[in-house]
Amino acid sequence: MGCASLQTKDSPQSSVELSTDPVPPAIAVSSNKADQSQIANVKEPIFAENGVAIRGADPVAYFQVGQALQGNKQFTHNWMGVNWWFSSAKNRDLFAANPEQYAPQYGGFCAFAVANGYTAPIVPEAWSIVEGKLYLNFSLRVRDRWERDIPGNIARANENWPAVAANFRG
């Protein structure tokens, strides 16, 4: 793939991952108005549902154990106006000490969607770590499409993100 530091992990499909759409829908995701108001008060939007970032997945676990793990409300840290859940107090504390090291790129929105100029939700199982950064995608199929041109998709997403984030807040 041309990227020596790429890591991914496939896991059993959930009902969300069963989508046959090869491209994620062009939508801005928030399941309630409280999330939208929280997003308006932060520097960059974060993918959150019911005030919980990235569907409750533990962002540190991707780096520590190489898989998507569901976090626990008991181990919560509020960062960027939303709650992040962790599978352990240790992971919560690691994140709290350096959130930028563990937080997914593009606010946890689908990396492929951002590369194409819009936001879309993610499933925690559709992930990649490239050069020490976490990228999430809409589905396993979309992640596979994103991985066909990782450098190009990252470059496009990095270029698009400021405008995409501004439009999301707007």
C-alpha distance (Angstrom), angle and dihedral (degrees) to the residues before:
residue distance angle dihedral
M1 . . .
G2 3.77 . .
C3 3.78 94.1 .
A4 3.78 114.4 97.6
S5 3.79 95.2 -170.0
L6 3.82 97.3 54.9
Q7 3.78 116.1 128.9
T8 3.79 126.4 178.7
K9 3.75 136.0 165.8
D10 3.78 128.5 -156.6
S11 3.77 116.6 -153.1
P12 3.79 134.3 177.3
Q13 3.78 112.3 -62.0
S14 3.76 119.8 -102.3
S15 3.78 123.1 -154.7
V16 3.81 89.8 -95.5
E17 3.79 92.1 56.7
L18 3.78 93.8 54.8
S19 3.79 91.3 82.7
T20 3.78 111.8 127.6
D21 3.79 92.1 -156.8
P22 3.81 108.3 118.8
V23 3.80 90.2 -157.1
P24 3.80 125.5 45.0
P25 3.79 117.7 -115.5
A26 3.79 116.3 -96.5
I27 3.77 99.8 -114.2
A28 3.74 140.3 129.1
V29 3.77 108.9 -125.1
S30 3.75 128.8 -137.4
S31 3.73 124.0 124.2
N32 3.78 97.5 -152.5
K33 3.78 142.9 21.9
A34 3.81 92.5 -110.7
D35 3.81 89.2 64.2
Q36 3.80 90.7 49.7
S37 3.79 92.0 52.0
Q38 3.80 90.5 47.8
I39 3.79 90.3 51.8
A40 3.79 91.7 51.1
N41 3.81 89.3 59.6
V42 3.81 97.7 53.6
K43 3.79 134.4 76.0
E44 3.79 94.6 -115.4
P45 3.79 131.9 13.7
I46 3.79 118.7 -102.6
F47 3.80 123.7 -153.8
A48 3.81 102.3 -113.5
E49 3.77 137.7 158.2
N50 3.79 118.6 -162.0
G51 3.81 88.8 -7.5
V52 3.84 94.2 -56.2
A53 3.80 120.4 117.3
I54 3.81 123.4 -126.7
R55 3.82 96.1 -3.0
G56 3.80 92.0 -63.4
A57 3.80 95.0 -63.1
D58 3.80 117.2 150.6
P59 3.84 105.6 -115.4
V60 3.80 93.0 -162.4
A61 3.81 92.4 55.9
Y62 3.80 91.4 66.9
F63 3.81 88.3 63.3
Q64 3.81 99.2 34.2
V65 3.82 102.6 43.3
G66 3.81 102.7 11.3
Q67 3.77 97.7 -119.8
A68 3.77 143.5 83.4
L69 3.80 110.1 -93.4
Q70 3.76 125.3 -176.4
G71 3.78 111.8 -118.0
N72 3.78 125.5 -134.5
K73 3.80 124.9 -123.1
Q74 3.82 86.8 -133.0
F75 3.83 88.7 69.6
T76 3.81 102.3 50.9
H77 3.78 131.1 154.3
N78 3.80 123.1 -176.8
W79 3.79 112.7 -139.5
M80 3.80 129.3 160.2
G81 3.80 90.3 3.2
V82 3.81 98.0 -58.6
N83 3.78 136.0 86.2
W84 3.79 119.8 -106.0
W85 3.80 117.7 -160.0
F86 3.78 125.3 -147.6
S87 3.78 135.7 -165.6
S88 3.81 92.1 -131.1
A89 3.79 142.5 14.4
K90 3.82 88.0 -113.2
N91 3.83 92.0 58.7
R92 3.81 91.4 45.3
D93 3.80 90.3 52.4
L94 3.81 92.9 47.1
F95 3.81 89.8 52.5
A96 3.81 93.5 45.4
A97 3.81 90.4 53.1
N98 3.82 93.7 52.1
P99 3.82 114.6 4.0
E100 3.81 94.7 169.4
Q101 3.81 89.3 62.4
Y102 3.82 92.7 58.7
A103 3.80 107.7 23.7
P104 3.79 114.7 103.4
Q105 3.76 119.8 -108.1
Y106 3.82 120.6 -98.6
G107 3.78 93.3 25.3
G108 3.80 91.0 -65.4
F109 3.81 93.4 -63.5
C110 3.79 120.4 135.7
A111 3.81 107.7 -68.6
F112 3.82 92.5 -150.2
A113 3.81 91.2 52.6
V114 3.81 92.3 49.8
A115 3.82 89.2 49.1
N116 3.80 85.8 57.2
G117 3.80 95.1 46.3
Y118 3.82 105.8 -97.5
T119 3.80 143.2 73.1
A120 3.79 128.3 -105.4
P121 3.79 134.4 170.2
I122 3.78 123.8 -99.4
V123 3.75 141.1 -140.6
P124 3.81 113.1 -136.3
E125 3.82 92.1 -131.0
A126 3.84 92.9 62.8
W127 3.78 99.1 77.0
S128 3.77 143.5 134.3
I129 3.78 134.1 -174.9
V130 3.78 112.9 -147.7
E131 3.80 120.8 179.7
G132 3.78 91.0 -18.2
K133 3.82 96.2 -49.2
L134 3.79 127.2 113.6
Y135 3.81 119.5 -130.0
L136 3.80 123.1 -174.0
N137 3.80 128.2 -163.7
F138 3.79 141.4 -163.1
S139 3.81 95.9 -107.5
L140 3.77 141.0 -16.7
R141 3.81 90.0 -94.2
V142 3.79 92.0 52.0
R143 3.80 90.3 46.9
D144 3.80 88.4 53.8
R145 3.81 89.9 52.3
W146 3.81 90.4 47.9
E147 3.81 90.2 51.8
R148 3.83 92.3 56.5
D149 3.82 88.4 77.9
I150 3.79 107.8 15.2
P151 3.83 97.2 162.6
G152 3.81 92.8 45.8
N153 3.80 93.7 44.9
I154 3.79 92.7 48.1
A155 3.82 91.1 48.3
R156 3.83 91.7 49.4
A157 3.80 92.7 44.7
N158 3.81 92.2 48.7
E159 3.79 89.0 50.9
N160 3.82 93.7 45.0
W161 3.81 99.2 41.8
P162 3.83 99.5 83.1
A163 3.82 92.4 53.8
V164 3.81 93.8 38.8
A165 3.81 90.8 50.8
A166 3.81 92.0 46.6
N167 3.81 91.5 49.9
F168 3.79 91.1 48.2
R169 3.79 91.4 55.1
G170 3.78 92.6 41.8
